[in-house]
Amino acid sequence: MRVISRHDANIRRDNPVFHLLFRAIEAAGVTVDRFSPWKLLTRRYDIYHIHWPEKHMARRSRLRALLYTLAELVLMDVARWRGARVVWTAHNAKSHEGWHPRLEAWCWRTSLRRVDGCLHFSRAGRDLIRARFPQLRDRPHFVVPHGHYRDIYPNRVSRAEARARLDLPEDTGVCLFLGAIRGYKNVPGLIAAFHDLPGSDRRLVIAGRATPPGLAAAVAAGAERDGRIRFHPDFVDEADIQHYMNAADVVVLPYSDILNSGSAMLALSFDRPVLVSDRGAMRELRERTGPDWVRLFEPPLDARDLEAALAWSRRPQRPARCDCAWGDPARVAAGTIDAYRAILARG
């Protein structure tokens, strides 16, 4: 079996779990090529694996979004014409920014007609995609969990070492937001909720690069209003992720709307409990990991949610390690290969 995967250019840096997944697929005997138009035009593949058909909706220019989307549709047609099956991993059911709603609706409608089978990280995601996109209801759907991040990033520092590195007092309750800061992630809402949280023995750490510049300025201004908030506005190097994670009591994902979350999986891989909205597949994630590791809130996030999460995160009976075995790369690879074979068997 030969697979060509259409994933982001920076997947090894920004989405290393998928880089690891495709390495595990190759270890199982399946050939996986990194995408290029030339390869798709000159080589034969059994599977053309796509991930974010909506990604060009993040372009501010409507014309550029349209032209790049048309190019993606042509590539899908070329792949199918040359005998490949198009497989979509459904990360999202809509674009995050929603800048071009009419164009996006057309993008989903036309691109998903070309899909031969779908992979989902959860049952909730599968059911949502089936309901939202009628053109996919007669296609095969497979639930293959998101892989964990264990052994991808260094994780050698203790809590005390991590807090010393970040200049955080040992006896404070620390909430963490780590990752790219974009509008849909609602970091200003997290800052507002934390601002209403009483007590000098609390800290909020926000680490990640914010875009666009207006959002970065808003986050910086919000952090400046509260001396308990630490904002580190740059991209976090792989070697430093362990300092932020191991210094935290709870990782907070303040999104008002969410389907899947690589950020939640990253936190759990570092054995950090997560506060996340009761939306999308998050209840299912709690079922997989147990209530010691995932706590749900009903949006909008407020100070009471943070207060309760900090108390919950510091309970002495919490296990030392989160069981993420269901996200082992070899297990996820086996599920993905089984889905490929089932899709190919449909003819």
Secondary structure, 3 states (H helix, E strand, C coil): CEEEEECCCCHHHHCHHHHHHHHHHHHCCCEEEECCHHHHHHCCCCEEEECCCCHHHHCCCHHHHHHHHHHHHHHHHHHHHCCCEEEEECCCCCCCCCCCHHHHHHHHHHHHCCCCEEEECCHHHHHHHHHHCHHHCCCCEEECCCCCCCCCCCCCCCHHHHHHHHCCCCCCEEEEEECCECHHHCHHHHHHHHHCCCCCCEEEEEECCECCHHHHHHHHHHHHCCCCEEEECCCCCHHHHHHHHHHCCEEEECCCCCCCCHHHHHHHHCCCCEEEECCCCHHHHHHHHCCCCEEEECCCCCHHHHHHHHHHHCCCCCCCCCCCHHHCHHHHHHHHHHHHHHHHHCC
